[in-house]
Amino acid sequence: MAEKSADKGNKAFDRGEYETAVAAFSETREVWRQLGDTRGEASALVDLGVAHQKMGNLADAQEAYEEGLRLYEQLGDDEGRATVMG
């Protein structure tokens, strides 16, 4: 389910349909959270941040990036942290 909604989000993002992408990435994040997959949740948050940023929703983008970064730090995932910090 998470992979399916992430794929939907990626396809929408590629088409420039950022509102659809935000909805899909939000769903993806929630599924990963419910499954207890912190790494998946962090990745979905980064995707969500990028989509928000494309829409000009900078406060929402920052919130998503910061939460993703916090989760990657919790995991000790330096590669994930580097992705967020770009």
C-alpha positions, 0 to 999 in steps of 0.5 A: 500500500505504501509503495502504491501511494508513493508511486502515485505521488511520484507520477503526479509530481512528475506531471506537475500535479503537486497537490495530488502528490502532496496527498499521496505522499501524506498517505504514504507517510501515514501508512509507513508510520502505522507499520512502524517503518521509520525509514519509510516515513522519513523518506515520505516526509522528504518527498512531501517536503519537495512537493510542498516546496514546488507549490510554494508552501515553504512553511509546510516544506520546512516542517516536513523536512525537519520531521524527516531529518529528525527521524533520520537522526533517530535512526542514525542514518547519515545518508538520509540526513544528507539527503534532507540537508541536500 
